[in-house]
Amino acid sequence: MSDEEFRHFEDLLRANPQVCRYYVESSVLQSLFRGRKSASLSGSCAAAQTAWDPQLWDELAAYEKQAPALQAPEETPQRQVIQKVVYPPRERRKLTPFSIVVLLNTAAIVLFFVFLRFVPPKGEHEVATLLDQLGAQWGQADPALRPGGRLRANGQSLHLQSGIVHLRYDNGVDVLVEGPAVFEMSKSGVYVEYGRLYSRVSQTGLGFMVQTPTSRFVDLGTEFGVHAQVNGTAEVHVIKGSVQLFAGPQQKAKNSLTVSENKAVRYDAYGAKIEQIPVAKEAFVRAIDSNTNMVWRGQQRIDLADIVGGGNGLGTGKLDSGIETNTGRWFESPDPDLVQSKVTGILSGAGEYNKVSSLALIDGVFVPDSREAPVQITSVGHTFSGFVDGREVFWGNIFNGAWHASDTALKHQLKLNGQTYGTPGNPAISLHSNQGITFDLQAIRRTLPCAKILRFTSLFGVSETVALVPSFSPSADGLNSGKVNCWVLIDGKERFNRNCVSYLDGVIEIEVDIQDEDCFLTLVVTESNDRRAYDWALFARPSLLIEMAAN
């Protein structure tokens, strides 16, 4: 440092106490760190003397009292080893409407591809089972359908060329389709392009829908039939409950109408109008049984004469066919002379119960000889001891029809109160004394599982044509008066009996209630207190009254 610079530095120290203080502190610190005297202090005694001048220190002391406080520099903390990391809580972001839309769209896309990957295609949706079919002929392109097979809602039409099928949906809805028909299964119902269909809807199937090209029928707890014609006209016949009809082409507004029980309407596709029509309760097949060829169209009566003729009680039996009482064999023949030989003439019974093995609905036949009491009347051993005047001898056999022929009378139809019986419209069972027949009620129930047997009803009498025979003479002693005794038994218990019935008594009405636990119904005719001659007895219109059983 030159003399001039030193003098300038000395003047600066005298003029500015703060600068002088800073110089002294720096020199002291430098001396402490280096362990020797500061070079600046030893470089010039004059400067040192100036620095330690008492007047200078007095000025510094005075300034110290008035000088502002100096802020000490902050001390940098020593770093510590991190033992545990604690992260501050994340700040939640609020989703904007745009973000929500993006997320929803993304989720929808993901679900769509998951659906395509894991959910079976439409053709795999099984909705119903084929329970039974009778004479069914399917189209060539249709799958081979058999009872027990599953039907799918796959958008494909089924072509039933002929016959009848019984389908049951998984929700308990029963559907019977009668060919020719074209229909398509769906999960909520069935689409019928044309054909006849009957639907019986369970409680779990409420809302079941039948659609045609021009109409839609929505179930409201019902049994109903639909007839869809090729020209687009459609009919609905409501048997129970009610149906909501929506009529009209799909592209146009529908005409709506509620059709109630025992009502029917037709939608005219050409006139685009709805009209009331008579309900046809027997126009649709309601039940089938391929084992017995039974087709039930809602008839309220099971015809027992038809069963004697080898039928199922619904009109499939044959007139003038019947059962040999002393063997249990069923007979039929197109030869009238042969048939006549079976149902005319005096015969004798063996005193045994004869099972009718060829007819599933008839248990057996017998000769009610009162001298052999108790008489067996069922195959399971029921007996009855109340027959009076019965003998082992009888005339003809038991057959579906009502006519008589003998040496004293030409062949003719039997009559009660002027009505001819033994015809399709007025069926009858000829039951000359002494004969009995037992029907198997349980077997009949099995053919109609959807029906409940309520009672047995029949008209009974001796044909009034007996009075036209010249040899007939209702004498006072009654030897040739044509009197008979009649019984109706249930499981060996008497439910109806009339004795000494003659043609003069006209028509006797019989009605016997039948319980669900009853198994056998037996009809018996014996001679009365006269001889067996002219006992031209018949059960006219013998029927089991039935109703549809609850689902």
Number of C-alpha atoms within 10 A of each C-alpha: 10 7 8 9 10 14 14 11 16 17 12 14 20 17 12 13 19 15 13 21 17 11 14 15 11 13 16 14 12 16 15 12 10 9 9 10 14 17 11 14 17 11 11 13 11 14 18 14 11 17 20 12 12 11 12 18 15 11 13 18 13 12 13 14 9 9 11 8 8 6 6 6 6 6 6 6 6 6 6 6 6 7 6 6 6 7 6 6 6 6 6 6 6 7 8 8 9 8 10 11 11 11 12 11 11 12 11 12 12 11 12 11 11 11 12 10 10 8 10 10 11 11 12 12 15 17 20 24 20 19 19 21 22 18 13 17 17 20 13 9 9 12 10 9 15 14 13 12 13 17 23 18 20 17 12 13 16 18 20 21 18 17 16 26 26 23 25 21 23 14 17 17 20 22 25 24 27 23 20 17 24 21 21 19 22 21 17 16 23 18 19 25 22 23 21 25 27 26 26 22 25 18 13 12 21 17 19 23 21 23 22 24 21 23 25 22 25 19 24 21 19 24 22 28 29 26 23 26 18 12 13 18 23 26 23 25 28 26 21 16 16 21 27 17 24 20 28 23 17 12 7 9 10 15 15 15 14 12 20 17 16 16 20 22 19 20 24 18 19 9 8 13 13 20 10 12 13 11 18 16 19 14 15 23 23 26 23 24 18 14 9 13 15 19 22 23 16 20 15 17 20 22 22 30 34 29 26 29 27 27 22 25 25 20 19 15 21 20 22 26 24 29 27 19 30 21 17 22 17 19 17 18 12 9 8 11 9 12 17 18 12 21 24 16 14 11 15 15 19 14 18 18 25 23 19 23 13 14 20 17 26 24 26 26 31 28 31 34 24 18 15 16 14 15 23 22 30 26 17 10 11 15 16 18 15 14 22 17 19 24 22 21 20 27 22 26 24 28 33 26 30 27 24 22 16 10 8 10 14 11 12 12 17 25 24 22 13 11 12 19 24 25 15 14 9 15 23 32 28 27 27 28 33 31 28 24 26 25 25 19 21 15 15 21 17 13 22 19 13 17 20 18 24 16 15 20 19 19 18 24 26 27 30 20 18 22 16 9 12 9 12 15 15 14 9 8 9 14 16 18 27 29 29 31 24 23 18 22 19 22 20 20 15 13 16 14 14 13 16 16 23 24 24 15 14 18 20 15 12 16 15 17 14 19 12 11 9 14 18 24 24 23 19 24 28 32 28 25 19 17 17 26 18 27 31 27 29 28 30 30 24 23 23 24 19 20 14 14 11 8 10
